[in-house]
Amino acid sequence: MPIIVNLDVMMAKRKISSNELAEKIDITAANLSILKTGKAKAIRFSTLEKICEVLECQPGDILEYTEE
């Protein structure tokens, strides 16, 4: 998939755990794991907005497009 998810990088920069982020954005740890590993087929804008709010970043800091 040409979309790379750099969520784990931003989480490390902000020193926040998966469980803490999942709790703050109100999703399950399992769903957050699916997002982090890039296995998700979609993400709701509301979820992306919450992630950016908590991590104090832009969507482009989390999602990256590369050609296959």
All heavy atoms as TSV, in Angstrom:
chain	resi	resn	atom	element	x	y	z
A	1	MET	N	N	0.846	-1.179	0.000
A	1	MET	CA	C	0.000	0.000	0.000
A	1	MET	C	C	0.895	1.247	0.000
A	1	MET	O	O	1.832	1.332	0.783
A	1	MET	CB	C	-0.911	-0.033	1.222
A	1	MET	CG	C	-1.773	1.189	1.351
A	1	MET	SD	S	-2.868	1.100	2.774
A	1	MET	CE	C	-4.406	0.895	1.932
A	2	PRO	N	N	0.610	2.204	-0.852
A	2	PRO	CA	C	1.473	3.373	-0.960
A	2	PRO	C	C	1.314	4.403	0.168
A	2	PRO	O	O	2.023	5.378	0.202
A	2	PRO	CB	C	1.082	3.975	-2.307
A	2	PRO	CG	C	-0.284	3.484	-2.572
A	2	PRO	CD	C	-0.390	2.162	-1.886
A	3	ILE	N	N	0.384	4.188	1.105
A	3	ILE	CA	C	0.240	5.088	2.244
A	3	ILE	C	C	0.988	4.483	3.427
A	3	ILE	O	O	0.706	3.360	3.838
A	3	ILE	CB	C	-1.239	5.305	2.629
A	3	ILE	CG1	C	-2.039	5.895	1.468
A	3	ILE	CG2	C	-1.353	6.180	3.875
A	3	ILE	CD1	C	-1.678	7.313	1.100
A	4	ILE	N	N	1.943	5.224	3.957
A	4	ILE	CA	C	2.720	4.777	5.113
A	4	ILE	C	C	2.219	5.516	6.340
A	4	ILE	O	O	2.045	6.743	6.311
A	4	ILE	CB	C	4.219	5.055	4.903
A	4	ILE	CG1	C	4.725	4.268	3.694
A	4	ILE	CG2	C	5.015	4.706	6.152
A	4	ILE	CD1	C	6.121	4.627	3.276
A	5	VAL	N	N	1.974	4.778	7.411
A	5	VAL	CA	C	1.492	5.360	8.659
A	5	VAL	C	C	2.679	5.499	9.609
A	5	VAL	O	O	3.296	4.512	9.994
A	5	VAL	CB	C	0.388	4.485	9.289
A	5	VAL	CG1	C	-0.115	5.112	10.583
A	5	VAL	CG2	C	-0.766	4.291	8.311
A	6	ASN	N	N	2.987	6.730	9.967
A	6	ASN	CA	C	4.099	7.022	10.867
A	6	ASN	C	C	3.616	7.356	12.279
A	6	ASN	O	O	4.243	8.144	12.990
A	6	ASN	CB	C	4.919	8.198	10.317
A	6	ASN	CG	C	5.604	7.851	9.031
A	6	ASN	OD1	O	6.205	6.801	8.902
A	6	ASN	ND2	N	5.505	8.737	8.054
A	7	LEU	N	N	2.519	6.747	12.681
A	7	LEU	CA	C	1.934	7.033	13.983
A	7	LEU	C	C	2.887	6.662	15.114
A	7	LEU	O	O	3.030	7.417	16.080
A	7	LEU	CB	C	0.605	6.287	14.130
A	7	LEU	CG	C	-0.190	6.536	15.408
A	7	LEU	CD1	C	-0.451	8.020	15.614
A	7	LEU	CD2	C	-1.500	5.766	15.359
A	8	ASP	N	N	3.561	5.544	15.001
A	8	ASP	CA	C	4.475	5.115	16.054
A	8	ASP	C	C	5.636	6.095	16.228
A	8	ASP	O	O	6.102	6.330	17.342
A	8	ASP	CB	C	4.984	3.699	15.806
A	8	ASP	CG	C	5.605	3.502	14.437
A	8	ASP	OD1	O	5.389	4.342	13.549
A	8	ASP	OD2	O	6.292	2.480	14.246
A	9	VAL	N	N	6.076	6.716	15.131
A	9	VAL	CA	C	7.151	7.707	15.195
A	9	VAL	C	C	6.690	8.927	15.984
A	9	VAL	O	O	7.403	9.415	16.877
A	9	VAL	CB	C	7.606	8.131	13.772
A	9	VAL	CG1	C	8.611	9.266	13.832
A	9	VAL	CG2	C	8.158	6.935	13.018
A	10	MET	N	N	5.485	9.417	15.682
A	10	MET	CA	C	4.951	10.586	16.390
A	10	MET	C	C	4.697	10.262	17.853
A	10	MET	O	O	4.931	11.109	18.723
A	10	MET	CB	C	3.667	11.089	15.727
A	10	MET	CG	C	3.878	11.823	14.426
A	10	MET	SD	S	5.056	13.197	14.526
A	10	MET	CE	C	4.291	14.243	15.725
A	11	MET	N	N	4.239	9.063	18.129
A	11	MET	CA	C	4.007	8.666	19.519
A	11	MET	C	C	5.321	8.642	20.289
A	11	MET	O	O	5.373	9.085	21.438
A	11	MET	CB	C	3.320	7.295	19.572
A	11	MET	CG	C	1.884	7.330	19.115
A	11	MET	SD	S	1.152	5.694	19.004
A	11	MET	CE	C	1.328	5.112	20.679
A	12	ALA	N	N	6.375	8.160	19.677
A	12	ALA	CA	C	7.692	8.125	20.331
A	12	ALA	C	C	8.200	9.544	20.578
A	12	ALA	O	O	8.738	9.834	21.649
A	12	ALA	CB	C	8.683	7.333	19.480
A	13	LYS	N	N	8.003	10.433	19.594
A	13	LYS	CA	C	8.442	11.820	19.748
A	13	LYS	C	C	7.716	12.505	20.899
A	13	LYS	O	O	8.282	13.342	21.598
A	13	LYS	CB	C	8.207	12.613	18.458
A	13	LYS	CG	C	9.187	12.303	17.363
A	13	LYS	CD	C	8.906	13.160	16.141
A	13	LYS	CE	C	9.895	12.862	15.030
A	13	LYS	NZ	N	9.610	13.665	13.828
A	14	ARG	N	N	6.448	12.168	21.074
A	14	ARG	CA	C	5.623	12.784	22.125
A	14	ARG	C	C	5.650	11.990	23.432
A	14	ARG	O	O	5.014	12.372	24.400
A	14	ARG	CB	C	4.173	12.939	21.660
A	14	ARG	CG	C	4.002	13.760	20.395
A	14	ARG	CD	C	4.460	15.198	20.582
A	14	ARG	NE	N	4.074	16.014	19.454
A	14	ARG	CZ	C	4.913	16.505	18.556
A	14	ARG	NH1	N	6.196	16.271	18.654
A	14	ARG	NH2	N	4.477	17.251	17.565
A	15	LYS	N	N	6.378	10.876	23.417
A	15	LYS	CA	C	6.516	10.016	24.600
A	15	LYS	C	C	5.160	9.627	25.188
A	15	LYS	O	O	4.881	9.828	26.367
A	15	LYS	CB	C	7.382	10.697	25.655
A	15	LYS	CG	C	8.804	10.930	25.194
A	15	LYS	CD	C	9.641	11.549	26.285
A	15	LYS	CE	C	11.090	11.595	25.876
A	15	LYS	NZ	N	11.506	12.819	25.243
A	16	ILE	N	N	4.314	9.055	24.333
A	16	ILE	CA	C	2.991	8.607	24.753
A	16	ILE	C	C	2.839	7.131	24.389
A	16	ILE	O	O	3.255	6.704	23.307
A	16	ILE	CB	C	1.872	9.479	24.115
A	16	ILE	CG1	C	0.520	9.146	24.712
A	16	ILE	CG2	C	1.872	9.367	22.615
A	16	ILE	CD1	C	-0.576	10.142	24.343
A	17	SER	N	N	2.264	6.365	25.276
A	17	SER	CA	C	2.087	4.930	25.037
A	17	SER	C	C	0.830	4.677	24.204
A	17	SER	O	O	-0.063	5.532	24.115
A	17	SER	CB	C	1.970	4.187	26.369
A	17	SER	OG	O	0.743	4.492	27.005
A	18	SER	N	N	0.759	3.490	23.659
A	18	SER	CA	C	-0.412	3.102	22.865
A	18	SER	C	C	-1.675	3.131	23.714
A	18	SER	O	O	-2.712	3.641	23.279
A	18	SER	CB	C	-0.225	1.698	22.275
A	18	SER	OG	O	0.786	1.708	21.313
A	19	ASN	N	N	-1.586	2.591	24.906
A	19	ASN	CA	C	-2.770	2.559	25.776
A	19	ASN	C	C	-3.233	3.955	26.153
A	19	ASN	O	O	-4.429	4.233	26.178
A	19	ASN	CB	C	-2.487	1.734	27.037
A	19	ASN	CG	C	-2.404	0.253	26.749
A	19	ASN	OD1	O	-2.958	-0.238	25.769
A	19	ASN	ND2	N	-1.702	-0.467	27.601
A	20	GLU	N	N	-2.290	4.841	26.421
A	20	GLU	CA	C	-2.635	6.212	26.785
A	20	GLU	C	C	-3.290	6.944	25.615
A	20	GLU	O	O	-4.304	7.621	25.781
A	20	GLU	CB	C	-1.385	6.959	27.245
A	20	GLU	CG	C	-1.653	8.342	27.770
A	20	GLU	CD	C	-0.399	9.061	28.229
A	20	GLU	OE1	O	0.688	8.445	28.233
A	20	GLU	OE2	O	-0.508	10.252	28.566
A	21	LEU	N	N	-2.721	6.788	24.416
A	21	LEU	CA	C	-3.290	7.437	23.241
A	21	LEU	C	C	-4.674	6.872	22.936
A	21	LEU	O	O	-5.614	7.629	22.672
A	21	LEU	CB	C	-2.378	7.274	22.020
A	21	LEU	CG	C	-2.866	7.926	20.736
A	21	LEU	CD1	C	-3.065	9.433	20.908
A	21	LEU	CD2	C	-1.920	7.644	19.585
A	22	ALA	N	N	-4.809	5.557	22.984
A	22	ALA	CA	C	-6.103	4.929	22.710
A	22	ALA	C	C	-7.168	5.466	23.656
A	22	ALA	O	O	-8.296	5.765	23.234
A	22	ALA	CB	C	-5.993	3.414	22.836
A	23	GLU	N	N	-6.818	5.613	24.924
A	23	GLU	CA	C	-7.767	6.129	25.911
A	23	GLU	C	C	-8.145	7.576	25.611
A	23	GLU	O	O	-9.317	7.942	25.653
A	23	GLU	CB	C	-7.151	6.030	27.306
A	23	GLU	CG	C	-8.097	6.413	28.417
A	23	GLU	CD	C	-7.458	6.248	29.789
A	23	GLU	OE1	O	-6.897	5.162	30.054
A	23	GLU	OE2	O	-7.517	7.212	30.582
A	24	LYS	N	N	-7.150	8.388	25.262
A	24	LYS	CA	C	-7.400	9.812	25.013
A	24	LYS	C	C	-8.228	10.053	23.755
A	24	LYS	O	O	-8.960	11.043	23.681
A	24	LYS	CB	C	-6.083	10.579	24.921
A	24	LYS	CG	C	-5.419	10.757	26.261
A	24	LYS	CD	C	-4.184	11.613	26.164
A	24	LYS	CE	C	-3.603	11.837	27.557
A	24	LYS	NZ	N	-2.527	12.820	27.547
A	25	ILE	N	N	-8.088	9.181	22.744
A	25	ILE	CA	C	-8.847	9.394	21.503
A	25	ILE	C	C	-10.080	8.508	21.434
A	25	ILE	O	O	-10.802	8.513	20.450
A	25	ILE	CB	C	-7.968	9.214	20.244
A	25	ILE	CG1	C	-7.444	7.792	20.119
A	25	ILE	CG2	C	-6.845	10.219	20.238
A	25	ILE	CD1	C	-6.706	7.526	18.819
A	26	ASP	N	N	-10.299	7.743	22.499
A	26	ASP	CA	C	-11.504	6.933	22.658
A	26	ASP	C	C	-11.670	5.856	21.584
A	26	ASP	O	O	-12.727	5.734	20.965
A	26	ASP	CB	C	-12.742	7.848	22.713
A	26	ASP	CG	C	-13.958	7.127	23.290
A	26	ASP	OD1	O	-13.769	6.226	24.125
A	26	ASP	OD2	O	-15.089	7.462	22.889
A	27	ILE	N	N	-10.586	5.099	21.344
A	27	ILE	CA	C	-10.685	3.897	20.520
A	27	ILE	C	C	-10.013	2.761	21.277
A	27	ILE	O	O	-9.284	3.002	22.246
A	27	ILE	CB	C	-10.050	4.055	19.107
A	27	ILE	CG1	C	-8.531	4.264	19.186
A	27	ILE	CG2	C	-10.709	5.167	18.324
A	27	ILE	CD1	C	-7.840	4.196	17.823
A	28	THR	N	N	-10.236	1.546	20.843
A	28	THR	CA	C	-9.635	0.408	21.527
A	28	THR	C	C	-8.148	0.321	21.187
A	28	THR	O	O	-7.703	0.792	20.134
A	28	THR	CB	C	-10.311	-0.919	21.132
A	28	THR	OG1	O	-10.056	-1.169	19.744
A	28	THR	CG2	C	-11.806	-0.884	21.396
A	29	ALA	N	N	-7.408	-0.293	22.088
A	29	ALA	CA	C	-5.982	-0.496	21.849
A	29	ALA	C	C	-5.770	-1.363	20.607
A	29	ALA	O	O	-4.814	-1.165	19.864
A	29	ALA	CB	C	-5.334	-1.135	23.074
A	30	ALA	N	N	-6.677	-2.314	20.374
A	30	ALA	CA	C	-6.581	-3.182	19.193
A	30	ALA	C	C	-6.734	-2.367	17.910
A	30	ALA	O	O	-5.980	-2.572	16.949
A	30	ALA	CB	C	-7.635	-4.281	19.258
A	31	ASN	N	N	-7.701	-1.449	17.873
A	31	ASN	CA	C	-7.890	-0.616	16.680
A	31	ASN	C	C	-6.711	0.331	16.475
A	31	ASN	O	O	-6.307	0.588	15.337
A	31	ASN	CB	C	-9.192	0.169	16.763
A	31	ASN	CG	C	-10.390	-0.688	16.449
A	31	ASN	OD1	O	-10.267	-1.750	15.846
A	31	ASN	ND2	N	-11.562	-0.251	16.869
A	32	LEU	N	N	-6.145	0.836	17.552
A	32	LEU	CA	C	-4.966	1.689	17.438
A	32	LEU	C	C	-3.796	0.886	16.875
A	32	LEU	O	O	-3.047	1.378	16.034
A	32	LEU	CB	C	-4.601	2.299	18.787
A	32	LEU	CG	C	-3.409	3.253	18.765
A	32	LEU	CD1	C	-3.663	4.443	17.850
A	32	LEU	CD2	C	-3.077	3.714	20.174
A	33	SER	N	N	-3.669	-0.343	17.303
A	33	SER	CA	C	-2.609	-1.216	16.797
A	33	SER	C	C	-2.754	-1.442	15.290
A	33	SER	O	O	-1.763	-1.423	14.553
A	33	SER	CB	C	-2.624	-2.554	17.528
A	33	SER	OG	O	-1.661	-3.420	17.007
A	34	ILE	N	N	-3.976	-1.618	14.838
A	34	ILE	CA	C	-4.245	-1.797	13.404
A	34	ILE	C	C	-3.824	-0.539	12.632
A	34	ILE	O	O	-3.220	-0.632	11.565
A	34	ILE	CB	C	-5.732	-2.135	13.165
A	34	ILE	CG1	C	-6.025	-3.546	13.681
A	34	ILE	CG2	C	-6.109	-2.010	11.693
A	34	ILE	CD1	C	-7.501	-3.888	13.756
A	35	LEU	N	N	-4.098	0.622	13.195
A	35	LEU	CA	C	-3.678	1.875	12.563
A	35	LEU	C	C	-2.155	1.983	12.530
A	35	LEU	O	O	-1.569	2.328	11.505
A	35	LEU	CB	C	-4.235	3.075	13.326
A	35	LEU	CG	C	-5.692	3.433	13.115
A	35	LEU	CD1	C	-6.102	4.547	14.070
A	35	LEU	CD2	C	-5.942	3.846	11.685
A	36	LYS	N	N	-1.509	1.685	13.658
A	36	LYS	CA	C	-0.056	1.817	13.754
A	36	LYS	C	C	0.684	0.903	12.783
A	36	LYS	O	O	1.715	1.279	12.237
A	36	LYS	CB	C	0.410	1.488	15.181
A	36	LYS	CG	C	0.197	2.615	16.154
A	36	LYS	CD	C	0.589	2.233	17.561
A	36	LYS	CE	C	1.936	1.594	17.651
A	36	LYS	NZ	N	2.344	1.231	19.006
A	37	THR	N	N	0.165	-0.283	12.569
A	37	THR	CA	C	0.847	-1.241	11.698
A	37	THR	C	C	0.540	-1.022	10.225
A	37	THR	O	O	1.106	-1.707	9.374
A	37	THR	CB	C	0.472	-2.688	12.082
A	37	THR	OG1	O	-0.941	-2.843	11.983
A	37	THR	CG2	C	0.942	-3.030	13.483
A	38	GLY	N	N	-0.351	-0.082	9.927
A	38	GLY	CA	C	-0.684	0.205	8.534
A	38	GLY	C	C	-1.648	-0.794	7.922
A	38	GLY	O	O	-1.814	-0.823	6.706
A	39	LYS	N	N	-2.291	-1.604	8.744
A	39	LYS	CA	C	-3.223	-2.612	8.242
A	39	LYS	C	C	-4.638	-2.071	8.055
A	39	LYS	O	O	-5.477	-2.745	7.480
A	39	LYS	CB	C	-3.251	-3.819	9.183
A	39	LYS	CG	C	-1.931	-4.569	9.199
A	39	LYS	CD	C	-1.976	-5.754	10.115
A	39	LYS	CE	C	-0.626	-6.470	10.105
A	39	LYS	NZ	N	-0.572	-7.557	11.065
A	40	ALA	N	N	-4.879	-0.860	8.530
A	40	ALA	CA	C	-6.207	-0.256	8.393
A	40	ALA	C	C	-6.457	0.121	6.937
A	40	ALA	O	O	-5.556	0.571	6.232
A	40	ALA	CB	C	-6.318	0.978	9.274
A	41	LYS	N	N	-7.677	-0.063	6.485
A	41	LYS	CA	C	-8.054	0.300	5.119
A	41	LYS	C	C	-8.604	1.721	5.051
A	41	LYS	O	O	-8.704	2.305	3.977
A	41	LYS	CB	C	-9.112	-0.677	4.582
A	41	LYS	CG	C	-8.616	-2.103	4.489
A	41	LYS	CD	C	-7.538	-2.229	3.445
A	41	LYS	CE	C	-7.065	-3.666	3.355
A	41	LYS	NZ	N	-5.821	-3.790	2.627
A	42	ALA	N	N	-8.970	2.270	6.217
A	42	ALA	CA	C	-9.544	3.619	6.268
A	42	ALA	C	C	-9.376	4.173	7.671
A	42	ALA	O	O	-9.132	3.434	8.621
A	42	ALA	CB	C	-11.023	3.576	5.896
A	43	ILE	N	N	-9.509	5.486	7.777
A	43	ILE	CA	C	-9.516	6.148	9.076
A	43	ILE	C	C	-10.534	7.271	9.006
A	43	ILE	O	O	-10.605	7.994	8.004
A	43	ILE	CB	C	-8.119	6.675	9.475
A	43	ILE	CG1	C	-8.164	7.303	10.862
A	43	ILE	CG2	C	-7.561	7.624	8.441
A	43	ILE	CD1	C	-6.795	7.630	11.443
A	44	ARG	N	N	-11.332	7.383	10.040
A	44	ARG	CA	C	-12.316	8.466	10.082
A	44	ARG	C	C	-11.596	9.790	10.320
A	44	ARG	O	O	-10.612	9.844	11.060
A	44	ARG	CB	C	-13.316	8.246	11.220
A	44	ARG	CG	C	-14.221	7.077	11.007
A	44	ARG	CD	C	-15.109	6.901	12.242
A	44	ARG	NE	N	-15.854	5.678	12.125
A	44	ARG	CZ	C	-17.179	5.638	11.935
A	44	ARG	NH1	N	-17.864	6.751	11.884
A	44	ARG	NH2	N	-17.777	4.480	11.811
A	45	PHE	N	N	-12.094	10.845	9.696
A	45	PHE	CA	C	-11.509	12.162	9.917
A	45	PHE	C	C	-11.595	12.549	11.385
A	45	PHE	O	O	-10.690	13.194	11.913
A	45	PHE	CB	C	-12.185	13.230	9.057
A	45	PHE	CG	C	-11.705	13.247	7.635
A	45	PHE	CD1	C	-12.591	13.513	6.605
A	45	PHE	CD2	C	-10.381	13.020	7.311
A	45	PHE	CE1	C	-12.158	13.549	5.291
A	45	PHE	CE2	C	-9.937	13.055	6.002
A	45	PHE	CZ	C	-10.835	13.323	4.983
A	46	SER	N	N	-12.664	12.162	12.060
A	46	SER	CA	C	-12.804	12.493	13.476
A	46	SER	C	C	-11.704	11.824	14.306
A	46	SER	O	O	-11.172	12.430	15.234
A	46	SER	CB	C	-14.189	12.098	13.997
A	46	SER	OG	O	-14.409	10.713	13.828
A	47	THR	N	N	-11.342	10.591	13.954
A	47	THR	CA	C	-10.260	9.893	14.656
A	47	THR	C	C	-8.928	10.555	14.355
A	47	THR	O	O	-8.117	10.786	15.260
A	47	THR	CB	C	-10.224	8.401	14.253
A	47	THR	OG1	O	-11.491	7.806	14.539
A	47	THR	CG2	C	-9.131	7.660	14.991
A	48	LEU	N	N	-8.693	10.880	13.092
A	48	LEU	CA	C	-7.459	11.557	12.695
A	48	LEU	C	C	-7.343	12.906	13.403
A	48	LEU	O	O	-6.263	13.278	13.880
A	48	LEU	CB	C	-7.420	11.734	11.176
A	48	LEU	CG	C	-6.165	12.346	10.581
A	48	LEU	CD1	C	-4.921	11.539	10.929
A	48	LEU	CD2	C	-6.319	12.472	9.075
A	49	GLU	N	N	-8.453	13.608	13.509
A	49	GLU	CA	C	-8.470	14.902	14.190
A	49	GLU	C	C	-8.079	14.744	15.661
A	49	GLU	O	O	-7.254	15.509	16.184
A	49	GLU	CB	C	-9.860	15.520	14.087
A	49	GLU	CG	C	-10.003	16.861	14.760
A	49	GLU	CD	C	-11.417	17.427	14.654
A	49	GLU	OE1	O	-12.258	16.855	13.935
A	49	GLU	OE2	O	-11.653	18.450	15.312
A	50	LYS	N	N	-8.625	13.742	16.335
A	50	LYS	CA	C	-8.308	13.505	17.742
A	50	LYS	C	C	-6.838	13.137	17.918
A	50	LYS	O	O	-6.185	13.597	18.853
A	50	LYS	CB	C	-9.185	12.391	18.312
A	50	LYS	CG	C	-10.633	12.776	18.502
A	50	LYS	CD	C	-11.419	11.583	19.016
A	50	LYS	CE	C	-12.898	11.837	19.047
A	50	LYS	NZ	N	-13.645	10.629	19.455
A	51	ILE	N	N	-6.315	12.301	17.017
A	51	ILE	CA	C	-4.906	11.916	17.090
A	51	ILE	C	C	-4.022	13.152	16.955
A	51	ILE	O	O	-3.087	13.351	17.737
A	51	ILE	CB	C	-4.560	10.878	16.002
A	51	ILE	CG1	C	-5.232	9.535	16.309
A	51	ILE	CG2	C	-3.050	10.708	15.888
A	51	ILE	CD1	C	-5.130	8.521	15.180
A	52	CYS	N	N	-4.325	13.994	15.971
A	52	CYS	CA	C	-3.533	15.206	15.753
A	52	CYS	C	C	-3.640	16.157	16.944
A	52	CYS	O	O	-2.649	16.792	17.323
A	52	CYS	CB	C	-3.974	15.909	14.476
A	52	CYS	SG	S	-3.517	15.006	12.982
A	53	GLU	N	N	-4.808	16.224	17.536
A	53	GLU	CA	C	-5.005	17.091	18.700
A	53	GLU	C	C	-4.153	16.616	19.873
A	53	GLU	O	O	-3.436	17.401	20.489
A	53	GLU	CB	C	-6.487	17.084	19.080
A	53	GLU	CG	C	-6.845	18.001	20.225
A	53	GLU	CD	C	-8.331	17.952	20.526
A	53	GLU	OE1	O	-9.142	18.036	19.578
A	53	GLU	OE2	O	-8.668	17.807	21.711
A	54	VAL	N	N	-4.206	15.334	20.167
A	54	VAL	CA	C	-3.471	14.774	21.305
A	54	VAL	C	C	-1.961	14.825	21.067
A	54	VAL	O	O	-1.188	15.177	21.967
A	54	VAL	CB	C	-3.927	13.326	21.609
A	54	VAL	CG1	C	-3.030	12.667	22.632
A	54	VAL	CG2	C	-5.375	13.305	22.074
A	55	LEU	N	N	-1.531	14.494	19.852
A	55	LEU	CA	C	-0.098	14.460	19.552
A	55	LEU	C	C	0.460	15.817	19.115
A	55	LEU	O	O	1.652	15.945	18.862
A	55	LEU	CB	C	0.190	13.418	18.466
A	55	LEU	CG	C	-0.110	11.968	18.840
A	55	LEU	CD1	C	0.216	11.047	17.666
A	55	LEU	CD2	C	0.659	11.545	20.079
A	56	GLU	N	N	-0.429	16.810	19.003
A	56	GLU	CA	C	-0.045	18.157	18.577
A	56	GLU	C	C	0.764	18.104	17.278
A	56	GLU	O	O	1.928	18.519	17.214
A	56	GLU	CB	C	0.743	18.866	19.683
A	56	GLU	CG	C	-0.061	19.067	20.941
A	56	GLU	CD	C	0.734	19.698	22.071
A	56	GLU	OE1	O	1.977	19.823	21.953
A	56	GLU	OE2	O	0.113	20.047	23.070
A	57	CYS	N	N	0.131	17.548	16.247
A	57	CYS	CA	C	0.793	17.396	14.956
A	57	CYS	C	C	-0.212	17.618	13.828
A	57	CYS	O	O	-1.380	17.882	14.080
A	57	CYS	CB	C	1.419	16.004	14.847
A	57	CYS	SG	S	0.222	14.648	14.829
A	58	GLN	N	N	0.259	17.508	12.614
A	58	GLN	CA	C	-0.566	17.641	11.420
A	58	GLN	C	C	-0.795	16.242	10.827
A	58	GLN	O	O	0.026	15.340	11.040
A	58	GLN	CB	C	0.128	18.530	10.393
A	58	GLN	CG	C	0.282	19.969	10.836
A	58	GLN	CD	C	-1.049	20.663	10.989
A	58	GLN	OE1	O	-1.909	20.581	10.122
A	58	GLN	NE2	N	-1.231	21.347	12.108
A	59	PRO	N	N	-1.874	16.059	10.037
A	59	PRO	CA	C	-2.100	14.756	9.407
A	59	PRO	C	C	-0.898	14.286	8.584
A	59	PRO	O	O	-0.591	13.092	8.559
A	59	PRO	CB	C	-3.326	14.994	8.518
A	59	PRO	CG	C	-4.075	16.091	9.210
A	59	PRO	CD	C	-2.990	16.974	9.792
A	60	GLY	N	N	-0.200	15.200	7.947
A	60	GLY	CA	C	0.966	14.857	7.149
A	60	GLY	C	C	2.140	14.327	7.971
A	60	GLY	O	O	3.044	13.706	7.442
A	61	ASP	N	N	2.118	14.591	9.274
A	61	ASP	CA	C	3.152	14.036	10.152
A	61	ASP	C	C	2.911	12.555	10.408
A	61	ASP	O	O	3.832	11.822	10.751
A	61	ASP	CB	C	3.164	14.769	11.508
A	61	ASP	CG	C	3.523	16.230	11.372
A	61	ASP	OD1	O	4.314	16.573	10.470
A	61	ASP	OD2	O	3.008	17.040	12.183
A	62	ILE	N	N	1.672	12.122	10.215
A	62	ILE	CA	C	1.268	10.745	10.504
A	62	ILE	C	C	1.167	9.905	9.228
A	62	ILE	O	O	1.561	8.745	9.217
A	62	ILE	CB	C	-0.080	10.722	11.257
A	62	ILE	CG1	C	0.063	11.441	12.598
A	62	ILE	CG2	C	-0.568	9.296	11.467
A	62	ILE	CD1	C	-1.246	11.690	13.287
A	63	LEU	N	N	0.635	10.502	8.175
A	63	LEU	CA	C	0.406	9.785	6.923
A	63	LEU	C	C	1.351	10.270	5.841
A	63	LEU	O	O	1.559	11.468	5.674
A	63	LEU	CB	C	-1.041	9.969	6.456
A	63	LEU	CG	C	-2.115	9.543	7.441
A	63	LEU	CD1	C	-3.499	9.935	6.933
A	63	LEU	CD2	C	-2.046	8.068	7.725
A	64	GLU	N	N	1.909	9.328	5.088
A	64	GLU	CA	C	2.866	9.654	4.034
A	64	GLU	C	C	2.532	8.831	2.797
A	64	GLU	O	O	2.225	7.647	2.887
A	64	GLU	CB	C	4.272	9.296	4.532
A	64	GLU	CG	C	5.369	9.549	3.573
A	64	GLU	CD	C	6.720	9.096	4.141
A	64	GLU	OE1	O	6.846	8.921	5.363
A	64	GLU	OE2	O	7.634	8.910	3.339
A	65	TYR	N	N	2.573	9.464	1.639
A	65	TYR	CA	C	2.307	8.776	0.379
A	65	TYR	C	C	3.624	8.468	-0.323
A	65	TYR	O	O	4.493	9.334	-0.447
A	65	TYR	CB	C	1.434	9.630	-0.547
A	65	TYR	CG	C	1.275	9.033	-1.918
A	65	TYR	CD1	C	0.409	7.971	-2.137
A	65	TYR	CD2	C	2.023	9.509	-2.990
A	65	TYR	CE1	C	0.283	7.406	-3.404
A	65	TYR	CE2	C	1.902	8.954	-4.248
A	65	TYR	CZ	C	1.025	7.906	-4.434
A	65	TYR	OH	O	0.911	7.331	-5.684
A	66	THR	N	N	3.760	7.225	-0.797
A	66	THR	CA	C	4.918	6.851	-1.614
A	66	THR	C	C	4.411	6.058	-2.806
A	66	THR	O	O	3.406	5.370	-2.728
A	66	THR	CB	C	5.916	5.958	-0.831
A	66	THR	OG1	O	5.243	4.786	-0.398
A	66	THR	CG2	C	6.494	6.677	0.348
A	67	GLU	N	N	5.103	6.191	-3.908
A	67	GLU	CA	C	4.730	5.411	-5.086
A	67	GLU	C	C	5.259	3.988	-4.943
A	67	GLU	O	O	6.348	3.791	-4.438
A	67	GLU	CB	C	5.293	6.060	-6.346
A	67	GLU	CG	C	4.643	7.391	-6.645
A	67	GLU	CD	C	5.079	7.931	-7.990
A	67	GLU	OE1	O	5.348	7.146	-8.901
A	67	GLU	OE2	O	5.141	9.169	-8.101
A	68	GLU	N	N	4.471	3.043	-5.377
A	68	GLU	CA	C	4.885	1.633	-5.286
A	68	GLU	C	C	5.824	1.277	-6.401
A	68	GLU	O	O	5.800	1.777	-7.463
A	68	GLU	CB	C	3.671	0.719	-5.329
A	68	GLU	CG	C	2.876	0.775	-4.063
A	68	GLU	CD	C	1.765	-0.252	-4.020
A	68	GLU	OE1	O	0.937	-0.261	-4.950
A	68	GLU	OE2	O	1.739	-1.030	-3.070
